[in-house]
Amino acid sequence: MSKSTQGVTTVTQGGENTFPAAAFGGVQVVKNAPGILCSVLVTTSLSAIVTIFDNASAGSGTVIGYIPATAVAGNIFVFNMPANLGITIGALANTGAVTVSYI
């Protein structure tokens, strides 16, 4: 959760929103505006690396998160990384599924 008081922002690991990203061939836009990538819950075991980008529409640009191909359902990865443009996930073709929490 994010709270701003007199220009100071406090961020918790949980985020304020969630986005379920299923395994399919395209790039998935989590948020198309600036925000914070808080954490990611693996909901179906992975078989390939998941890469998360600071981008409003494409699976490219500054990398703000990686999840290893060995991650299994139930694993939680905490990032707390700023996203100046937005948050996107590179193609998840047949790799598993995740739920992203963000602000």
N, CA, C and O of each residue as an XYZ file, in Angstrom:
412
protein
N       0.834     -1.164      0.000
C       0.000      0.000      0.000
C       0.882      1.231      0.000
O       1.974      1.212      0.568
N       0.423      2.304     -0.630
C       1.200      3.521     -0.736
C       0.485      4.656     -0.023
O      -0.702      4.889     -0.249
N       1.195      5.348      0.822
C       0.655      6.501      1.536
C       1.618      7.657      1.353
O       2.818      7.504      1.579
N       1.112      8.806      0.949
C       1.960      9.956      0.745
C       1.598     11.043      1.749
O       0.443     11.460      1.838
N       2.592     11.498      2.503
C       2.399     12.552      3.470
C       3.527     13.555      3.325
O       4.693     13.208      3.512
N       3.199     14.774      2.999
C       4.170     15.851      2.859
C       5.348     15.447      1.974
O       6.503     15.700      2.319
N       5.060     14.824      0.843
C       6.096     14.461     -0.114
C       6.848     13.184      0.191
O       7.756     12.825     -0.558
N       6.506     12.483      1.260
C       7.177     11.230      1.617
C       6.212     10.087      1.347
O       5.089     10.084      1.852
N       6.644      9.126      0.558
C       5.795      7.990      0.225
C       6.313      6.734      0.898
O       7.503      6.430      0.828
N       5.426      6.011      1.545
C       5.755      4.746      2.177
C       5.088      3.634      1.376
O       3.898      3.717      1.072
N       5.837      2.606      1.037
C       5.313      1.520      0.219
C       5.423      0.207      0.976
O       6.465     -0.096      1.557
N       4.353     -0.567      0.970
C       4.403     -1.900      1.544
C       4.579     -2.905      0.425
O       4.417     -2.561     -0.746
N       4.904     -4.130      0.762
C       5.173     -5.146     -0.243
C       3.935     -5.624     -0.978
O       4.045     -6.149     -2.086
N       2.762     -5.458     -0.390
C       1.562     -6.044     -0.961
C       0.973     -5.338     -2.154
O       0.294     -5.978     -2.957
N       1.196     -4.062     -2.310
C       0.609     -3.327     -3.409
C      -0.844     -2.983     -3.139
O      -1.374     -3.288     -2.070
N      -1.491     -2.342     -4.117
C      -2.892     -1.946     -3.998
C      -3.776     -2.633     -5.028
O      -4.999     -2.644     -4.892
N      -3.162     -3.205     -6.057
C      -3.898     -3.846     -7.147
C      -3.233     -5.164     -7.506
O      -2.051     -5.374     -7.232
N      -4.015     -6.058     -8.129
C      -3.440     -7.311     -8.625
C      -3.820     -7.509    -10.086
O      -4.845     -7.015    -10.555
N      -2.969     -8.242    -10.790
C      -3.179     -8.553    -12.204
C      -2.797    -10.006    -12.429
O      -1.633    -10.371    -12.264
N      -3.770    -10.852    -12.809
C      -3.431    -12.251    -13.111
C      -2.883    -12.374    -14.531
O      -3.563    -12.015    -15.492
N      -1.674    -12.872    -14.664
C      -1.048    -13.038    -15.976
C      -1.003    -14.523    -16.316
O      -0.252    -15.287    -15.710
N      -1.800    -14.915    -17.274
C      -1.878    -16.317    -17.686
C      -0.850    -16.619    -18.763
O      -0.324    -15.714    -19.411
N      -0.575    -17.895    -18.945
C       0.375    -18.335    -19.963
C      -0.253    -18.214    -21.347
O      -1.189    -18.941    -21.678
N       0.263    -17.300    -22.143
C      -0.114    -17.197    -23.550
C       1.002    -16.470    -24.278
O       1.932    -15.975    -23.640
N       0.929    -16.398    -25.586
C       2.067    -15.952    -26.379
C       2.379    -14.476    -26.410
O       3.465    -14.107    -26.855
N       1.485    -13.608    -25.960
C       1.716    -12.172    -26.125
C       2.236    -11.477    -24.885
O       2.256    -12.038    -23.789
N       2.660    -10.232    -25.090
C       3.075     -9.371    -23.988
C       1.831     -8.968    -23.212
O       0.785     -8.706    -23.807
N       1.935     -8.916    -21.899
C       0.794     -8.530    -21.074
C       1.084     -7.207    -20.379
O       2.102     -7.053    -19.703
N       0.169     -6.255    -20.556
C       0.302     -4.948    -19.924
C      -0.368     -5.012    -18.558
O      -1.583     -5.185    -18.463
N       0.420     -4.873    -17.515
C      -0.101     -4.860    -16.148
C      -0.624     -3.466    -15.839
O      -1.728     -3.315    -15.315
N       0.169     -2.443    -16.163
C      -0.216     -1.049    -15.936
C       0.419     -0.202    -17.021
O       1.615     -0.324    -17.283
N      -0.371      0.659    -17.658
C       0.157      1.475    -18.754
C       0.428      2.914    -18.305
O       0.288      3.853    -19.087
N       0.814      3.072    -17.054
C       1.155      4.368    -16.479
C       2.216      4.127    -15.397
O       2.413      2.989    -14.972
N       2.903      5.191    -14.947
C       3.906      5.005    -13.898
C       3.325      4.333    -12.655
O       2.152      4.513    -12.329
N       4.162      3.561    -11.970
C       3.713      2.871    -10.767
C       4.868      2.179    -10.077
O       6.030      2.538    -10.266
N       4.534      1.180     -9.272
C       5.545      0.394     -8.559
C       5.198     -1.078     -8.681
O       4.084     -1.495     -8.364
N       6.169     -1.865     -9.147
C       6.034     -3.315     -9.155
C       6.334     -3.777     -7.739
O       7.475     -3.679     -7.288
N       5.325     -4.281     -7.029
C       5.509     -4.657     -5.618
C       5.986     -6.093     -5.478
O       7.096     -6.334     -5.004
N       5.148     -7.060     -5.891
C       5.529     -8.460     -5.756
C       4.804     -9.303     -6.796
O       3.864     -8.852     -7.451
N       5.270    -10.537     -6.926
C       4.665    -11.474     -7.883
C       4.504    -12.819     -7.192
O       5.441    -13.337     -6.586
N       3.305    -13.376     -7.293
C       2.992    -14.712     -6.784
C       2.937    -15.664     -7.974
O       2.206    -15.410     -8.932
N       3.690    -16.743     -7.929
C       3.630    -17.763     -8.976
C       2.407    -18.626     -8.679
O       2.311    -19.218     -7.603
N       1.466    -18.701     -9.635
C       0.230    -19.456     -9.422
C       0.223    -20.800    -10.143
O      -0.522    -21.703     -9.762
N       1.039    -20.938    -11.171
C       1.258    -22.212    -11.853
C       2.755    -22.326    -12.097
O       3.353    -21.398    -12.643
N       3.366    -23.414    -11.718
C       4.814    -23.576    -11.834
C       5.314    -23.175    -13.216
O       4.660    -23.428    -14.228
N       6.490    -22.542    -13.239
C       7.050    -22.010    -14.481
C       7.965    -23.016    -15.168
O       8.489    -23.936    -14.540
N       8.145    -22.819    -16.467
C       9.092    -23.627    -17.227
C      10.036    -22.746    -18.036
O      10.877    -23.252    -18.780
N       9.898    -21.428    -17.893
C      10.782    -20.466    -18.559
C      10.870    -19.223    -17.678
O      10.015    -18.994    -16.823
N      11.906    -18.430    -17.895
C      12.085    -17.188    -17.147
C      10.968    -16.211    -17.483
O      10.564    -16.096    -18.640
N      10.472    -15.511    -16.478
C       9.499    -14.431    -16.687
C      10.251    -13.121    -16.481
O      10.901    -12.927    -15.453
N      10.160    -12.221    -17.461
C      10.837    -10.931    -17.391
C       9.783     -9.827    -17.329
O       8.822     -9.824    -18.099
N       9.979     -8.894    -16.405
C       9.042     -7.791    -16.216
C       9.771     -6.497    -16.560
O      10.895     -6.265    -16.115
N       9.106     -5.649    -17.367
C       9.730     -4.444    -17.905
C       9.055     -3.160    -17.428
O       7.870     -3.147    -17.093
N       9.831     -2.089    -17.408
C       9.314     -0.741    -17.225
C       8.940     -0.238    -18.617
O       9.763      0.351    -19.317
N       7.695     -0.478    -19.007
C       7.216     -0.105    -20.338
C       5.695     -0.067    -20.283
O       5.082     -0.887    -19.599
N       5.083      0.867    -20.988
C       3.620      1.012    -20.962
C       2.914      0.095    -21.946
O       1.707     -0.117    -21.827
N       3.651     -0.464    -22.935
C       2.942     -1.246    -23.951
C       3.724     -2.407    -24.565
O       3.127     -3.247    -25.238
N       5.027     -2.478    -24.357
C       5.827     -3.510    -25.027
C       6.633     -4.324    -24.019
O       6.886     -3.878    -22.900
N       7.027     -5.515    -24.432
C       7.858     -6.379    -23.607
C       9.321     -6.107    -23.860
O      10.064     -6.996    -24.276
N       9.738     -4.874    -23.609
C      11.128     -4.477    -23.820
C      11.409     -3.254    -22.959
O      10.505     -2.694    -22.339
N      12.660     -2.854    -22.931
C      13.038     -1.682    -22.152
C      13.786     -2.068    -20.894
O      14.450     -3.103    -20.845
N      13.675     -1.233    -19.882
C      14.362     -1.469    -18.623
C      13.729     -2.641    -17.885
O      12.519     -2.667    -17.659
N      14.552     -3.600    -17.516
C      14.066     -4.756    -16.771
C      13.923     -4.359    -15.304
O      14.867     -3.852    -14.698
N      12.724     -4.594    -14.728
C      12.510     -4.293    -13.310
C      12.205     -5.557    -12.497
O      11.980     -5.484    -11.289
N      12.199     -6.711    -13.164
C      12.000     -7.954    -12.437
C      12.259     -9.189    -13.275
O      11.946     -9.224    -14.465
N      12.835    -10.201    -12.645
C      13.038    -11.521    -13.245
C      12.477    -12.558    -12.293
O      12.608    -12.426    -11.076
N      11.853    -13.588    -12.841
C      11.442    -14.736    -12.052
C      12.057    -15.956    -12.720
O      11.856    -16.161    -13.917
N      12.799    -16.769    -11.983
C      13.499    -17.906    -12.601
C      12.544    -18.993    -13.088
O      11.437    -19.148    -12.572
N      12.990    -19.728    -14.073
C      12.192    -20.810    -14.653
C      11.927    -21.926    -13.658
O      11.041    -22.752    -13.875
N      12.678    -21.960    -12.580
C      12.520    -23.014    -11.572
C      11.458    -22.674    -10.517
O      11.222    -23.470     -9.607
N      10.820    -21.507    -10.626
C       9.824    -21.094     -9.628
C       8.604    -22.015     -9.683
O       8.148    -22.404    -10.759
N       8.093    -22.351     -8.515
C       6.926    -23.234     -8.420
C       5.751    -22.477     -7.814
O       5.925    -21.432     -7.187
N       4.552    -23.020     -8.011
C       3.338    -22.399     -7.475
C       3.506    -22.141     -5.984
O       3.939    -23.015     -5.233
N       3.161    -20.938     -5.574
C       3.288    -20.551     -4.172
C       4.484    -19.675     -3.882
O       4.518    -18.995     -2.856
N       5.478    -19.678     -4.777
C       6.635    -18.796     -4.586
C       6.200    -17.342     -4.724
O       5.402    -17.001     -5.597
N       6.733    -16.492     -3.852
C       6.460    -15.053     -3.918
C       7.789    -14.332     -4.086
O       8.751    -14.606     -3.368
N       7.833    -13.406     -5.041
C       9.027    -12.617     -5.311
C       8.700    -11.155     -5.034
O       7.759    -10.604     -5.605
N       9.483    -10.529     -4.155
C       9.259     -9.133     -3.784
C      10.238     -8.260     -4.561
O      11.442     -8.515     -4.568
N       9.711     -7.230     -5.213
C      10.541     -6.355     -6.037
C      10.597     -4.921     -5.513
O      11.687     -4.376     -5.337
N       9.452     -4.304     -5.264
C       9.388     -2.894     -4.862
C      10.229     -2.013     -5.783
O      11.037     -1.206     -5.324
N      10.025     -2.182     -7.091
C      10.780     -1.446     -8.103
C       9.901     -0.381     -8.747
O       8.748     -0.648     -9.085
N      10.442      0.828     -8.919
C       9.670      1.870     -9.592
C       9.558      1.578    -11.087
O      10.472      1.034    -11.706
N       8.421      1.954    -11.640
C       8.196      1.840    -13.082
C       7.833      3.234    -13.580
O       6.750      3.737    -13.280
N       8.718      3.853    -14.328
C       8.496      5.225    -14.793
C       7.497      5.309    -15.935
O       6.832      6.332    -16.098
N       7.382      4.255    -16.724
C       6.495      4.267    -17.892
C       5.263      3.399    -17.695
O       4.169      3.766    -18.123
N       5.432      2.259    -17.053
C       4.358      1.284    -16.866
C       4.969     -0.051    -16.509
O       6.177     -0.155    -16.296
N       4.128     -1.081    -16.444
C       4.603     -2.421    -16.087
C       4.085     -3.412    -17.119
O       2.874     -3.539    -17.304
N       4.987     -4.110    -17.789
C       4.595     -5.150    -18.743
C       5.354     -6.435    -18.432
O       6.440     -6.423    -17.852
N       4.739     -7.545    -18.840
C       5.368     -8.851    -18.696
C       5.653     -9.378    -20.090
O       4.773     -9.373    -20.952
N       6.887     -9.835    -20.317
C       7.232    -10.433    -21.602
C       6.381    -11.667    -21.848
O       5.745    -12.177    -20.926
N       6.363    -12.143    -23.059
C       5.532    -13.282    -23.458
C       5.672    -14.461    -22.507
O       6.784    -14.859    -22.159
N       4.543    -15.015    -22.089
C       4.520    -16.158    -21.174
C       4.107    -17.439    -21.904
O       3.424    -18.285    -21.326
N       4.507    -17.585    -23.143
C       4.093    -18.738    -23.939
C       4.406    -20.053    -23.236
O       5.573    -20.397    -23.049
N       3.372    -20.784    -22.847
C       3.496    -22.106    -22.237
C       4.464    -22.165    -21.064
O       5.150    -23.170    -20.881
N       4.526    -21.115    -20.277
C       5.491    -21.109    -19.187
C       4.893    -21.197    -17.800
O       5.637    -21.439    -16.850
N       3.608    -21.016    -17.626
C       2.994    -21.003    -16.311
C       2.201    -19.727    -16.132
O       1.895    -19.050    -17.113
N       1.861    -19.385    -14.902
C       1.068    -18.185    -14.656
C       1.508    -17.521    -13.358
O       2.023    -18.177    -12.453
N       1.297    -16.214    -13.284
C       1.667    -15.427    -12.109
C       0.574    -14.406    -11.818
O      -0.236    -14.082    -12.687
N       0.562    -13.903    -10.586
C      -0.292    -12.769    -10.227
C       0.629    -11.673     -9.738
O       1.446    -11.878     -8.840
N       0.484    -10.498    -10.347
C       1.350     -9.351    -10.058
C       0.609     -8.390     -9.127
O      -0.551     -8.057     -9.371
N       1.280     -7.945     -8.062
C       0.717     -6.879     -7.236
C       1.520     -5.611     -7.517
O       2.743     -5.641     -7.652
N       0.791     -4.493     -7.600
C       1.429     -3.248     -8.001
C       0.661     -2.049     -7.458
O      -0.463     -2.167     -6.970
N       1.303     -0.904     -7.561
C       0.678      0.365     -7.226
C       0.706      1.203     -8.484
O       0.234      2.340     -8.479
